[in-house]
Amino acid sequence: MTDDDAVFRALADPTRRQLLDRLFERDGRTLTELESGMEMTRFGVMKHLRVLEEANLVTSRKDGRNKLHFLNPVPIRLVHDRWIDKYTEHRVSALAELKTQLEESA
Amino acid sequence: MTTMTTTTTQVYTVFIKATPEQIWEAITTPEFTSKYFYAARIELANGRRRAYGPDGELWGDEAILEEEPPRLLVHGWKGLYDPELAEEAPSRVTWEIEGQEGGVSRLTVTHDQLEGAPKTAESVAGGWMYVLSGLKTLLETGEPLV
């Protein structure tokens, strides 16, 4: 599995996207904090966090006895650079070409 | 969309197909940093980490707190490139580089002690993401992100 595969797989689940959104709102949370308000068992949340950590979308740090989870947006940026930029750039240049053609024929 | 609450610690990680030595060189040599770090020329000298903008203006000048090439660099942070950020209290940046199997290294950047620098915290949040993805692209392809 490539890095991109792991990112897309991790993002393809609503619960995992919800966990990322919650870390975006407030970063550096414990499992207990993340679990509260989720309609899911602690074990379920742990499983989803593990998938997010494997995709490097979440990084964890020890803080005394607590394990804090941090949102790591770098892989999303890399997906953006590799995939999204490529296609939007093409569309922009296609529009620019269309404009040139229309103006030339006018 | 919910706005991000400013927190006092930010952690970013990226896996790069490069040796720890190559990554160290890329984060401590002005010829490299100018290709991915907002064009800043960054150098370590006399116990300080200095960053210069494209026209030679001073963007950062902070003490190096720990320096263990090629695996650990800790330095202060204060954004002299923006008057509002320059007024805030200094924070701290830690670069950790760990070699992994298969010629890959894991780079972790922790920006903490941001208690007295909420504007800096907000400003660097998108910045680190941009810098680290640019660094990875540069080291893996030899081409800077445009």
gemmi code that builds the backbone of each chain (N, CA, C; Angstrom):
import gemmi

chains = {
    "A": [
        ("MET", (0.850, -1.198, 0.000), (0.000, 0.000, 0.000), (0.884, 1.247, 0.000)),
        ("THR", (0.658, 2.163, -0.905), (1.451, 3.388, -0.947), (0.941, 4.370, 0.116)),
        ("ASP", (1.693, 5.438, 0.323), (1.282, 6.473, 1.274), (-0.087, 7.035, 0.896)),
        ("ASP", (-0.263, 7.308, -0.411), (-1.527, 7.876, -0.872), (-2.691, 6.924, -0.608)),
        ("ASP", (-2.470, 5.633, -0.867), (-3.532, 4.647, -0.610), (-3.983, 4.717, 0.842)),
        ("ALA", (-2.997, 4.771, 1.744), (-3.321, 4.801, 3.175), (-4.117, 6.052, 3.526)),
        ("VAL", (-3.773, 7.173, 2.909), (-4.477, 8.437, 3.188), (-5.916, 8.359, 2.667)),
        ("PHE", (-6.071, 7.925, 1.415), (-7.425, 7.843, 0.843), (-8.283, 6.845, 1.619)),
        ("ARG", (-7.670, 5.722, 2.008), (-8.418, 4.713, 2.754), (-8.866, 5.298, 4.101)),
        ("ALA", (-7.947, 5.999, 4.768), (-8.272, 6.570, 6.071), (-9.375, 7.619, 5.954)),
        ("LEU", (-9.346, 8.391, 4.877), (-10.332, 9.467, 4.711), (-11.684, 8.949, 4.220)),
        ("ALA", (-11.711, 7.694, 3.766), (-12.946, 7.157, 3.188), (-13.942, 6.682, 4.245)),
        ("ASP", (-13.828, 7.161, 5.451), (-14.731, 6.721, 6.514), (-15.221, 7.934, 7.297)),
        ("PRO", (-16.555, 8.080, 7.456), (-17.094, 9.288, 8.113), (-16.641, 9.453, 9.564)),
        ("THR", (-16.493, 8.337, 10.294), (-16.055, 8.449, 11.691), (-14.636, 8.997, 11.759)),
        ("ARG", (-13.785, 8.524, 10.855), (-12.394, 9.000, 10.882), (-12.323, 10.467, 10.458)),
        ("ARG", (-13.169, 10.870, 9.509), (-13.175, 12.296, 9.143), (-13.667, 13.138, 10.314)),
        ("GLN", (-14.639, 12.573, 11.064), (-15.144, 13.283, 12.240), (-14.031, 13.443, 13.297)),
        ("LEU", (-13.234, 12.396, 13.471), (-12.121, 12.484, 14.429), (-11.126, 13.561, 14.003)),
        ("LEU", (-10.834, 13.633, 12.697), (-9.917, 14.680, 12.208), (-10.506, 16.067, 12.431)),
        ("ASP", (-11.819, 16.207, 12.179), (-12.481, 17.489, 12.409), (-12.405, 17.895, 13.880)),
        ("ARG", (-12.554, 16.910, 14.751), (-12.508, 17.237, 16.187), (-11.105, 17.666, 16.596)),
        ("LEU", (-10.085, 17.059, 15.987), (-8.707, 17.486, 16.287), (-8.403, 18.842, 15.664)),
        ("PHE", (-9.054, 19.120, 14.524), (-8.871, 20.434, 13.895), (-9.430, 21.525, 14.810)),
        ("GLU", (-10.591, 21.231, 15.431), (-11.197, 22.201, 16.355), (-10.308, 22.415, 17.571)),
        ("ARG", (-9.809, 21.311, 18.102), (-8.878, 21.436, 19.233), (-7.882, 20.291, 19.153)),
        ("ASP", (-6.622, 20.641, 19.044), (-5.565, 19.669, 18.809), (-5.018, 19.148, 20.135)),
        ("GLY", (-4.296, 18.034, 20.070), (-3.619, 17.521, 21.263), (-4.573, 16.939, 22.295)),
        ("ARG", (-5.462, 16.028, 21.852), (-6.453, 15.466, 22.780), (-6.138, 14.019, 23.154)),
        ("THR", (-6.624, 13.624, 24.337), (-6.485, 12.230, 24.766), (-7.600, 11.394, 24.151)),
        ("LEU", (-7.425, 10.067, 24.224), (-8.456, 9.150, 23.729), (-9.781, 9.403, 24.454)),
        ("THR", (-9.714, 9.613, 25.770), (-10.931, 9.835, 26.559), (-11.685, 11.074, 26.064)),
        ("GLU", (-10.946, 12.135, 25.772), (-11.593, 13.355, 25.253), (-12.214, 13.102, 23.889)),
        ("LEU", (-11.489, 12.367, 23.044), (-11.984, 12.119, 21.684), (-13.201, 11.203, 21.691)),
        ("GLU", (-13.225, 10.314, 22.678), (-14.275, 9.310, 22.752), (-15.593, 9.941, 23.193)),
        ("SER", (-15.512, 10.974, 24.053), (-16.739, 11.553, 24.580), (-17.483, 12.274, 23.454)),
        ("GLY", (-18.765, 12.028, 23.389), (-19.563, 12.643, 22.338), (-19.594, 11.827, 21.053)),
        ("MET", (-18.802, 10.762, 20.975), (-18.855, 9.888, 19.806), (-19.770, 8.719, 20.157)),
        ("GLU", (-20.605, 8.335, 19.212), (-21.490, 7.199, 19.490), (-20.768, 5.912, 19.119)),
        ("MET", (-19.790, 5.579, 19.923), (-18.939, 4.451, 19.596), (-18.192, 4.023, 20.850)),
        ("THR", (-17.826, 2.744, 20.903), (-17.080, 2.282, 22.073), (-15.654, 2.827, 22.026)),
        ("ARG", (-14.993, 2.790, 23.188), (-13.597, 3.211, 23.284), (-12.735, 2.387, 22.320)),
        ("PHE", (-13.051, 1.093, 22.251), (-12.288, 0.213, 21.370), (-12.460, 0.631, 19.904)),
        ("GLY", (-13.681, 0.994, 19.541), (-13.950, 1.441, 18.172), (-13.169, 2.691, 17.825)),
        ("VAL", (-13.157, 3.656, 18.740), (-12.423, 4.899, 18.503), (-10.924, 4.599, 18.381)),
        ("MET", (-10.423, 3.691, 19.239), (-9.003, 3.312, 19.174), (-8.633, 2.728, 17.817)),
        ("LYS", (-9.546, 1.883, 17.303), (-9.284, 1.246, 16.005), (-9.184, 2.293, 14.896)),
        ("HIS", (-10.106, 3.253, 14.927), (-10.084, 4.312, 13.905), (-8.838, 5.184, 14.046)),
        ("LEU", (-8.460, 5.470, 15.303), (-7.248, 6.283, 15.513), (-6.012, 5.568, 14.982)),
        ("ARG", (-6.012, 4.229, 15.120), (-4.854, 3.473, 14.629), (-4.742, 3.601, 13.104)),
        ("VAL", (-5.876, 3.520, 12.406), (-5.848, 3.679, 10.939), (-5.346, 5.078, 10.577)),
        ("LEU", (-5.796, 6.085, 11.326), (-5.351, 7.465, 11.066), (-3.853, 7.625, 11.348)),
        ("GLU", (-3.369, 6.945, 12.387), (-1.927, 7.018, 12.696), (-1.115, 6.307, 11.629)),
        ("GLU", (-1.630, 5.174, 11.120), (-0.906, 4.444, 10.070), (-0.808, 5.271, 8.792)),
        ("ALA", (-1.819, 6.085, 8.551), (-1.801, 6.959, 7.371), (-1.044, 8.250, 7.669)),
        ("ASN", (-0.513, 8.364, 8.886), (0.257, 9.538, 9.309), (-0.602, 10.813, 9.356)),
        ("LEU", (-1.925, 10.625, 9.475), (-2.802, 11.800, 9.573), (-2.950, 12.246, 11.027)),
        ("VAL", (-2.597, 11.335, 11.931), (-2.608, 11.669, 13.353), (-1.261, 11.246, 13.928)),
        ("THR", (-0.675, 12.116, 14.724), (0.581, 11.820, 15.410), (0.284, 11.846, 16.896)),
        ("SER", (0.906, 10.948, 17.657), (0.639, 10.992, 19.096), (1.922, 11.280, 19.853)),
        ("ARG", (1.746, 11.894, 20.997), (2.856, 12.292, 21.860), (2.516, 11.917, 23.285)),
        ("LYS", (3.510, 11.429, 24.023), (3.316, 11.175, 25.454), (3.422, 12.496, 26.214)),
        ("ASP", (2.494, 12.718, 27.123), (2.565, 13.901, 27.973), (2.272, 13.413, 29.392)),
        ("GLY", (3.340, 13.093, 30.140), (3.149, 12.469, 31.443), (2.493, 11.109, 31.261)),
        ("ARG", (1.351, 10.894, 31.877), (0.666, 9.601, 31.751), (-0.294, 9.582, 30.568)),
        ("ASN", (-0.492, 10.742, 29.962), (-1.452, 10.834, 28.861), (-0.784, 10.652, 27.506)),
        ("LYS", (-1.563, 10.115, 26.569), (-1.130, 10.073, 25.180), (-1.991, 11.092, 24.442)),
        ("LEU", (-1.350, 12.114, 23.906), (-2.094, 13.168, 23.212), (-2.057, 12.928, 21.706)),
        ("HIS", (-3.174, 13.161, 21.046), (-3.268, 12.967, 19.599), (-3.296, 14.314, 18.888)),
        ("PHE", (-2.450, 14.422, 17.867), (-2.361, 15.667, 17.096), (-2.724, 15.412, 15.642)),
        ("LEU", (-3.463, 16.341, 15.073), (-3.775, 16.299, 13.647), (-2.500, 16.601, 12.862)),
        ("ASN", (-2.188, 15.740, 11.903), (-1.023, 16.007, 11.040), (-1.517, 16.197, 9.603)),
        ("PRO", (-1.655, 17.424, 9.151), (-2.267, 17.655, 7.835), (-1.293, 17.501, 6.662)),
        ("VAL", (-0.016, 17.184, 6.942), (0.972, 17.138, 5.854), (0.574, 16.152, 4.726)),
        ("PRO", (0.127, 14.908, 5.064), (-0.255, 13.997, 3.966), (-1.404, 14.524, 3.111)),
        ("ILE", (-2.309, 15.299, 3.701), (-3.421, 15.862, 2.923), (-2.881, 16.904, 1.956)),
        ("ARG", (-1.921, 17.675, 2.423), (-1.273, 18.664, 1.565), (-0.545, 17.963, 0.402)),
        ("LEU", (0.106, 16.826, 0.712), (0.833, 16.098, -0.336), (-0.131, 15.549, -1.385)),
        ("VAL", (-1.283, 15.027, -0.917), (-2.299, 14.542, -1.850), (-2.787, 15.704, -2.712)),
        ("HIS", (-2.971, 16.845, -2.077), (-3.398, 18.041, -2.801), (-2.365, 18.415, -3.873)),
        ("ASP", (-1.090, 18.449, -3.475), (-0.032, 18.826, -4.426), (0.048, 17.849, -5.591)),
        ("ARG", (-0.071, 16.533, -5.277), (0.141, 15.526, -6.313), (-1.053, 15.333, -7.212)),
        ("TRP", (-2.271, 15.445, -6.655), (-3.467, 15.092, -7.408), (-4.299, 16.290, -7.818)),
        ("ILE", (-4.628, 17.121, -6.825), (-5.630, 18.146, -7.102), (-5.042, 19.264, -7.945)),
        ("ASP", (-3.847, 19.705, -7.591), (-3.171, 20.740, -8.371), (-3.064, 20.361, -9.835)),
        ("LYS", (-2.713, 19.076, -10.052), (-2.491, 18.578, -11.405), (-3.718, 18.810, -12.281)),
        ("TYR", (-4.904, 18.496, -11.730), (-6.121, 18.596, -12.542), (-6.652, 20.017, -12.629)),
        ("THR", (-6.560, 20.759, -11.557), (-7.079, 22.131, -11.631), (-6.212, 22.959, -12.563)),
        ("GLU", (-4.915, 22.706, -12.554), (-4.004, 23.437, -13.434), (-4.390, 23.211, -14.887)),
        ("HIS", (-4.694, 21.934, -15.200), (-5.070, 21.574, -16.560), (-6.344, 22.314, -16.978)),
        ("ARG", (-7.313, 22.343, -16.046), (-8.585, 22.977, -16.373), (-8.380, 24.478, -16.613)),
        ("VAL", (-7.547, 25.075, -15.795), (-7.277, 26.500, -15.949), (-6.618, 26.762, -17.301)),
        ("SER", (-5.642, 25.915, -17.682), (-4.967, 26.163, -18.956), (-5.912, 25.872, -20.123)),
        ("ALA", (-6.829, 24.881, -19.955), (-7.801, 24.598, -21.013), (-8.716, 25.801, -21.225)),
        ("LEU", (-9.132, 26.432, -20.137), (-9.981, 27.623, -20.236), (-9.233, 28.779, -20.905)),
        ("ALA", (-7.959, 28.891, -20.554), (-7.148, 29.962, -21.134), (-7.018, 29.755, -22.642)),
        ("GLU", (-6.877, 28.485, -23.041), (-6.745, 28.158, -24.459), (-8.054, 28.471, -25.209)),
        ("LEU", (-9.172, 28.110, -24.564), (-10.489, 28.378, -25.145), (-10.680, 29.877, -25.360)),
        ("LYS", (-10.284, 30.639, -24.364), (-10.413, 32.090, -24.446), (-9.598, 32.615, -25.652)),
        ("THR", (-8.371, 32.114, -25.778), (-7.523, 32.547, -26.892), (-8.170, 32.211, -28.235)),
        ("GLN", (-8.689, 30.985, -28.340), (-9.308, 30.554, -29.600), (-10.520, 31.416, -29.946)),
        ("LEU", (-11.368, 31.655, -28.938), (-12.587, 32.446, -29.154), (-12.227, 33.861, -29.583)),
        ("GLU", (-11.200, 34.398, -28.935), (-10.831, 35.779, -29.241), (-10.186, 35.893, -30.629)),
        ("GLU", (-9.453, 34.820, -30.996), (-8.816, 34.842, -32.317), (-9.845, 34.754, -33.436)),
        ("SER", (-10.899, 33.926, -33.202), (-11.891, 33.720, -34.256), (-12.894, 34.871, -34.308)),
        ("ALA", (-12.913, 35.698, -33.254), (-13.877, 36.799, -33.212), (-13.473, 37.915, -34.181)),
    ],
    "B": [
        ("MET", (-17.954, 26.605, 8.780), (-16.811, 25.803, 9.206), (-16.276, 26.333, 10.537)),
        ("THR", (-15.950, 25.420, 11.414), (-15.445, 25.804, 12.722), (-14.026, 26.338, 12.592)),
        ("THR", (-13.729, 27.388, 13.280), (-12.358, 27.870, 13.228), (-11.523, 27.086, 14.226)),
        ("MET", (-10.247, 27.013, 13.948), (-9.375, 26.227, 14.792), (-9.079, 26.972, 16.076)),
        ("THR", (-9.223, 26.276, 17.185), (-8.840, 26.865, 18.459), (-7.316, 26.839, 18.540)),
        ("THR", (-6.745, 27.908, 18.928), (-5.290, 27.950, 19.019), (-4.822, 27.065, 20.158)),
        ("THR", (-3.900, 26.187, 19.849), (-3.350, 25.353, 20.902), (-1.879, 25.699, 21.067)),
        ("THR", (-1.308, 25.201, 22.146), (0.042, 25.633, 22.483), (1.113, 24.695, 21.947)),
        ("THR", (0.692, 23.563, 21.364), (1.644, 22.636, 20.763), (1.111, 22.187, 19.413)),
        ("GLN", (1.973, 22.163, 18.417), (1.604, 21.634, 17.102), (2.654, 20.595, 16.721)),
        ("VAL", (2.192, 19.465, 16.153), (3.116, 18.393, 15.781), (2.878, 18.020, 14.321)),
        ("TYR", (3.923, 17.995, 13.534), (3.808, 17.632, 12.119), (4.818, 16.547, 11.811)),
        ("THR", (4.413, 15.531, 11.048), (5.386, 14.511, 10.656), (5.291, 14.235, 9.169)),
        ("VAL", (6.423, 13.844, 8.601), (6.440, 13.481, 7.195), (7.511, 12.408, 6.995)),
        ("PHE", (7.204, 11.425, 6.138), (8.180, 10.401, 5.780), (8.822, 10.810, 4.467)),
        ("ILE", (10.150, 10.802, 4.430), (10.869, 11.257, 3.241), (11.858, 10.180, 2.805)),
        ("LYS", (11.883, 9.891, 1.506), (12.866, 8.933, 0.981), (14.213, 9.636, 0.882)),
        ("ALA", (14.917, 9.685, 2.001), (16.211, 10.359, 2.076), (16.872, 9.908, 3.375)),
        ("THR", (18.191, 10.080, 3.453), (18.888, 9.723, 4.691), (18.753, 10.877, 5.690)),
        ("PRO", (18.928, 10.587, 6.999), (18.899, 11.670, 7.986), (19.909, 12.764, 7.646)),
        ("GLU", (21.069, 12.385, 7.103), (22.103, 13.371, 6.749), (21.600, 14.324, 5.664)),
        ("GLN", (20.913, 13.766, 4.659), (20.376, 14.622, 3.582), (19.327, 15.591, 4.122)),
        ("ILE", (18.490, 15.091, 5.025), (17.446, 15.960, 5.591), (18.086, 17.055, 6.439)),
        ("TRP", (19.100, 16.658, 7.214), (19.801, 17.648, 8.043), (20.372, 18.766, 7.167)),
        ("GLU", (21.004, 18.361, 6.080), (21.591, 19.351, 5.177), (20.498, 20.270, 4.610)),
        ("ALA", (19.356, 19.661, 4.274), (18.278, 20.430, 3.656), (17.647, 21.442, 4.608)),
        ("ILE", (17.731, 21.171, 5.921), (17.091, 22.112, 6.858), (18.096, 23.104, 7.454)),
        ("THR", (19.382, 22.917, 7.151), (20.379, 23.800, 7.780), (21.252, 24.540, 6.759)),
        ("THR", (20.957, 24.378, 5.478), (21.790, 25.009, 4.448), (20.960, 26.018, 3.661)),
        ("PRO", (21.397, 27.276, 3.582), (20.582, 28.308, 2.930), (20.233, 27.999, 1.464)),
        ("GLU", (21.164, 27.333, 0.730), (20.883, 27.007, -0.673), (19.669, 26.092, -0.778)),
        ("PHE", (19.520, 25.191, 0.222), (18.372, 24.279, 0.231), (17.114, 24.985, 0.737)),
        ("THR", (17.222, 25.664, 1.892), (16.000, 26.200, 2.514), (15.321, 27.227, 1.601)),
        ("SER", (16.128, 27.937, 0.787), (15.528, 28.959, -0.074), (14.617, 28.336, -1.131)),
        ("LYS", (14.741, 26.997, -1.334), (13.909, 26.348, -2.347), (12.562, 25.865, -1.816)),
        ("TYR", (12.366, 25.821, -0.500), (11.077, 25.313, 0.000), (10.549, 26.082, 1.223)),
        ("PHE", (11.360, 26.950, 1.834), (10.954, 27.596, 3.094), (10.605, 29.059, 2.840)),
        ("TYR", (9.601, 29.287, 2.006), (9.170, 30.651, 1.666), (10.356, 31.500, 1.179)),
        ("ALA", (11.263, 30.838, 0.454), (12.450, 31.494, -0.112), (13.444, 31.994, 0.945)),
        ("ALA", (13.239, 31.597, 2.206), (14.137, 32.052, 3.270), (15.481, 31.333, 3.193)),
        ("ARG", (16.549, 32.101, 3.404), (17.886, 31.514, 3.496), (18.195, 31.337, 4.971)),
        ("ILE", (18.268, 30.059, 5.404), (18.413, 29.772, 6.831), (19.803, 29.203, 7.092)),
        ("GLU", (20.472, 29.747, 8.101), (21.806, 29.223, 8.425), (21.997, 29.118, 9.927)),
        ("LEU", (22.830, 28.145, 10.319), (23.178, 27.982, 11.723), (24.608, 28.469, 11.897)),
        ("ALA", (24.793, 29.419, 12.795), (26.152, 29.904, 13.035), (26.244, 30.533, 14.414)),
        ("ASN", (27.335, 30.270, 15.096), (27.615, 30.848, 16.411), (26.453, 30.675, 17.393)),
        ("GLY", (25.877, 29.468, 17.389), (24.811, 29.172, 18.347), (23.478, 29.814, 18.032)),
        ("ARG", (23.354, 30.386, 16.833), (22.068, 30.991, 16.464), (21.584, 30.456, 15.131)),
        ("ARG", (20.270, 30.442, 14.986), (19.657, 30.074, 13.715), (19.072, 31.347, 13.128)),
        ("ARG", (19.643, 31.765, 12.001), (19.167, 33.001, 11.387), (18.490, 32.703, 10.063)),
        ("ALA", (17.394, 33.432, 9.818), (16.675, 33.289, 8.548), (16.630, 34.653, 7.872)),
        ("TYR", (16.980, 34.665, 6.592), (16.956, 35.916, 5.817), (15.968, 35.801, 4.663)),
        ("GLY", (15.238, 36.874, 4.425), (14.321, 36.912, 3.288), (15.092, 37.086, 1.992)),
        ("PRO", (14.381, 37.031, 0.854), (15.047, 37.107, -0.453), (15.863, 38.389, -0.643)),
        ("ASP", (15.476, 39.475, 0.027), (16.233, 40.722, -0.123), (17.203, 40.952, 1.037)),
        ("GLY", (17.473, 39.872, 1.778), (18.452, 39.961, 2.854), (17.890, 40.466, 4.166)),
        ("GLU", (16.566, 40.715, 4.213), (15.990, 41.214, 5.462), (15.956, 40.077, 6.503)),
        ("LEU", (16.107, 40.427, 7.776), (16.171, 39.428, 8.843), (14.761, 38.940, 9.183)),
        ("TRP", (14.495, 37.656, 8.937), (13.173, 37.077, 9.209), (13.127, 36.326, 10.535)),
        ("GLY", (14.322, 35.923, 11.025), (14.358, 35.168, 12.273), (15.772, 35.146, 12.806)),
        ("ASP", (15.920, 35.258, 14.125), (17.244, 35.245, 14.730), (17.082, 34.738, 16.156)),
        ("GLU", (17.183, 33.415, 16.311), (16.910, 32.820, 17.612), (18.033, 31.886, 18.024)),
        ("ALA", (18.158, 31.672, 19.327), (19.204, 30.795, 19.854), (18.938, 29.336, 19.492)),
        ("ILE", (20.018, 28.609, 19.201), (19.924, 27.154, 19.043), (20.017, 26.556, 20.444)),
        ("LEU", (19.016, 25.764, 20.819), (18.964, 25.224, 22.177), (19.607, 23.843, 22.244)),
        ("GLU", (19.467, 23.050, 21.162), (20.126, 21.746, 21.082), (20.460, 21.488, 19.636)),
        ("GLU", (21.649, 20.903, 19.399), (22.052, 20.632, 18.026), (22.836, 19.334, 18.006)),
        ("GLU", (22.199, 18.258, 17.485), (22.857, 16.955, 17.391), (22.683, 16.422, 15.984)),
        ("PRO", (23.533, 16.871, 15.038), (23.387, 16.403, 13.663), (23.587, 14.888, 13.592)),
        ("PRO", (22.842, 14.138, 12.797), (21.755, 14.619, 11.950), (20.388, 14.253, 12.503)),
        ("ARG", (20.214, 14.293, 13.857), (18.929, 13.785, 14.347), (18.119, 14.762, 15.198)),
        ("LEU", (18.727, 15.821, 15.686), (17.959, 16.708, 16.571), (18.414, 18.154, 16.454)),
        ("LEU", (17.432, 19.036, 16.279), (17.713, 20.467, 16.276), (16.569, 21.165, 17.012)),
        ("VAL", (16.931, 21.931, 18.030), (15.915, 22.663, 18.804), (16.323, 24.134, 18.800)),
        ("HIS", (15.390, 25.000, 18.439), (15.721, 26.431, 18.427), (14.504, 27.262, 18.787)),
        ("GLY", (14.754, 28.491, 19.159), (13.658, 29.416, 19.448), (12.992, 29.860, 18.160)),
        ("TRP", (11.823, 30.481, 18.297), (11.088, 30.938, 17.111), (10.405, 32.257, 17.409)),
        ("LYS", (10.670, 33.219, 16.569), (9.934, 34.476, 16.636), (9.873, 35.023, 15.218)),
        ("GLY", (8.656, 35.316, 14.748), (8.484, 35.708, 13.358), (8.799, 37.175, 13.140)),
        ("LEU", (10.063, 37.462, 12.793), (10.437, 38.863, 12.558), (9.928, 39.367, 11.211)),
        ("TYR", (9.403, 38.422, 10.364), (8.918, 38.783, 9.036), (7.573, 39.499, 9.089)),
        ("ASP", (6.972, 39.566, 10.273), (5.673, 40.227, 10.406), (5.668, 40.983, 11.739)),
        ("PRO", (5.460, 42.317, 11.723), (5.541, 43.118, 12.954), (4.624, 42.614, 14.065)),
        ("GLU", (3.419, 42.132, 13.690), (2.481, 41.635, 14.712), (3.032, 40.400, 15.413)),
        ("LEU", (3.685, 39.525, 14.624), (4.226, 38.290, 15.202), (5.493, 38.583, 15.997)),
        ("ALA", (6.253, 39.569, 15.540), (7.519, 39.905, 16.206), (7.277, 40.429, 17.616)),
        ("GLU", (6.069, 40.961, 17.855), (5.742, 41.492, 19.189), (5.433, 40.386, 20.192)),
        ("GLU", (5.117, 39.184, 19.679), (4.686, 38.112, 20.576), (5.890, 37.459, 21.267)),
        ("ALA", (5.572, 36.678, 22.331), (6.629, 35.978, 23.069), (7.260, 34.913, 22.180)),
        ("PRO", (8.551, 34.607, 22.378), (9.181, 33.567, 21.558), (8.614, 32.177, 21.875)),
        ("SER", (8.577, 31.320, 20.866), (8.155, 29.938, 21.054), (9.334, 29.033, 20.701)),
        ("ARG", (9.087, 27.734, 20.535), (10.193, 26.790, 20.352), (9.873, 25.782, 19.249)),
        ("VAL", (10.875, 25.467, 18.445), (10.702, 24.491, 17.356), (11.711, 23.356, 17.528)),
        ("THR", (11.219, 22.122, 17.471), (12.076, 20.933, 17.595), (11.980, 20.107, 16.319)),
        ("TRP", (13.115, 19.845, 15.695), (13.172, 18.979, 14.510), (13.767, 17.653, 14.951)),
        ("GLU", (13.049, 16.551, 14.723), (13.583, 15.224, 15.045), (13.628, 14.396, 13.774)),
        ("ILE", (14.770, 13.783, 13.498), (14.936, 12.994, 12.284), (15.306, 11.572, 12.696)),
        ("GLU", (14.497, 10.604, 12.258), (14.775, 9.205, 12.589), (14.867, 8.405, 11.305)),
        ("GLY", (16.000, 7.713, 11.102), (16.127, 6.820, 9.958), (15.231, 5.605, 10.149)),
        ("GLN", (14.580, 5.165, 9.059), (13.706, 3.995, 9.117), (14.230, 2.975, 8.122)),
        ("GLU", (13.524, 1.847, 8.017), (13.938, 0.835, 7.040), (13.666, 1.316, 5.623)),
        ("GLY", (14.437, 0.806, 4.674), (14.160, 1.062, 3.268), (14.535, 2.457, 2.800)),
        ("GLY", (15.551, 3.060, 3.440), (16.024, 4.349, 2.968), (15.062, 5.501, 3.210)),
        ("VAL", (14.131, 5.310, 4.136), (13.154, 6.353, 4.444), (13.478, 6.935, 5.821)),
        ("SER", (13.271, 8.234, 5.983), (13.431, 8.843, 7.295), (12.132, 9.522, 7.691)),
        ("ARG", (11.923, 9.570, 8.999), (10.734, 10.230, 9.514), (11.179, 11.557, 10.132)),
        ("LEU", (10.592, 12.625, 9.644), (10.901, 13.945, 10.184), (9.690, 14.444, 10.968)),
        ("THR", (9.924, 14.823, 12.218), (8.841, 15.356, 13.052), (9.213, 16.769, 13.479)),
        ("VAL", (8.323, 17.698, 13.238), (8.517, 19.071, 13.684), (7.486, 19.369, 14.769)),
        ("THR", (7.971, 19.739, 15.943), (7.069, 20.110, 17.035), (7.269, 21.596, 17.317)),
        ("HIS", (6.200, 22.351, 17.180), (6.262, 23.784, 17.489), (5.477, 23.974, 18.783)),
        ("ASP", (6.184, 24.268, 19.871), (5.473, 24.385, 21.149), (5.885, 25.657, 21.892)),
        ("GLN", (5.487, 25.717, 23.141), (5.653, 26.928, 23.975), (5.009, 28.139, 23.280)),
        ("LEU", (3.822, 27.877, 22.711), (3.111, 28.928, 21.973), (2.123, 29.683, 22.859)),
        ("GLU", (2.235, 29.486, 24.187), (1.286, 30.112, 25.124), (1.197, 31.621, 24.929)),
        ("GLY", (2.351, 32.255, 24.712), (2.350, 33.720, 24.608), (2.340, 34.212, 23.173)),
        ("ALA", (1.981, 33.311, 22.231), (2.081, 33.689, 20.820), (0.913, 33.139, 19.994)),
        ("PRO", (-0.314, 33.557, 20.348), (-1.482, 33.004, 19.633), (-1.504, 33.336, 18.138)),
        ("LYS", (-1.043, 34.519, 17.760), (-1.060, 34.877, 16.332), (-0.024, 34.053, 15.574)),
        ("THR", (1.130, 33.831, 16.211), (2.149, 32.985, 15.605), (1.587, 31.575, 15.408)),
        ("ALA", (0.904, 31.059, 16.443), (0.350, 29.698, 16.373), (-0.586, 29.568, 15.175)),
        ("GLU", (-1.416, 30.580, 14.968), (-2.360, 30.533, 13.863), (-1.628, 30.634, 12.522)),
        ("SER", (-0.640, 31.508, 12.498), (0.074, 31.755, 11.259), (0.910, 30.551, 10.805)),
        ("VAL", (1.571, 29.862, 11.742), (2.459, 28.771, 11.326), (1.714, 27.468, 11.044)),
        ("ALA", (0.432, 27.388, 11.470), (-0.293, 26.125, 11.305), (-0.318, 25.681, 9.846)),
        ("GLY", (-0.673, 26.578, 8.938), (-0.652, 26.200, 7.523), (0.753, 26.216, 6.960)),
        ("GLY", (1.608, 27.020, 7.566), (2.973, 27.193, 7.082), (3.815, 25.931, 7.172)),
        ("TRP", (3.748, 25.240, 8.297), (4.555, 24.019, 8.452), (4.142, 22.963, 7.445)),
        ("MET", (2.841, 22.870, 7.210), (2.334, 21.898, 6.252), (2.936, 22.165, 4.869)),
        ("TYR", (2.962, 23.429, 4.489), (3.502, 23.839, 3.191), (5.012, 23.572, 3.131)),
        ("VAL", (5.716, 23.947, 4.190), (7.178, 23.783, 4.227), (7.562, 22.301, 4.157)),
        ("LEU", (6.871, 21.465, 4.949), (7.265, 20.052, 4.994), (6.909, 19.319, 3.711)),
        ("SER", (5.781, 19.658, 3.087), (5.470, 18.979, 1.830), (6.438, 19.456, 0.745)),
        ("GLY", (6.845, 20.716, 0.800), (7.828, 21.231, -0.153), (9.196, 20.588, 0.034)),
        ("LEU", (9.582, 20.383, 1.292), (10.862, 19.747, 1.604), (10.893, 18.308, 1.073)),
        ("LYS", (9.793, 17.576, 1.300), (9.707, 16.191, 0.806), (9.829, 16.154, -0.723)),
        ("THR", (9.072, 17.021, -1.390), (9.108, 17.045, -2.854), (10.506, 17.372, -3.358)),
        ("LEU", (11.146, 18.346, -2.720), (12.495, 18.741, -3.139), (13.483, 17.584, -2.989)),
        ("LEU", (13.451, 16.911, -1.832), (14.415, 15.833, -1.595), (14.139, 14.607, -2.462)),
        ("GLU", (12.869, 14.354, -2.768), (12.554, 13.135, -3.518), (12.630, 13.334, -5.021)),
        ("THR", (12.421, 14.544, -5.494), (12.414, 14.751, -6.944), (13.504, 15.728, -7.390)),
        ("GLY", (14.106, 16.435, -6.438), (15.106, 17.432, -6.802), (14.502, 18.717, -7.355)),
        ("GLU", (13.157, 18.755, -7.394), (12.481, 19.939, -7.936), (11.733, 20.652, -6.821)),
        ("PRO", (11.864, 21.977, -6.723), (11.025, 22.690, -5.746), (9.573, 22.747, -6.216)),
        ("LEU", (8.642, 22.784, -5.259), (7.231, 23.016, -5.585), (7.120, 24.437, -6.097)),
        ("VAL", (6.342, 24.644, -7.121), (6.230, 26.025, -7.617), (5.190, 26.765, -6.794)),
    ],
}
model = gemmi.Model(1)
for chain_id, residues in chains.items():
    chain = gemmi.Chain(chain_id)
    for i, (resn, *xyz) in enumerate(residues, 1):
        res = gemmi.Residue()
        res.name, res.seqid = resn, gemmi.SeqId(i, " ")
        for name, pos in zip(("N", "CA", "C"), xyz):
            atom = gemmi.Atom()
            atom.name, atom.element = name, gemmi.Element(name[0])
            atom.pos, atom.b_iso = gemmi.Position(*pos), 0.0
            res.add_atom(atom)
        chain.add_residue(res)
    model.add_chain(chain)
structure = gemmi.Structure()
structure.add_model(model)
structure.setup_entities()
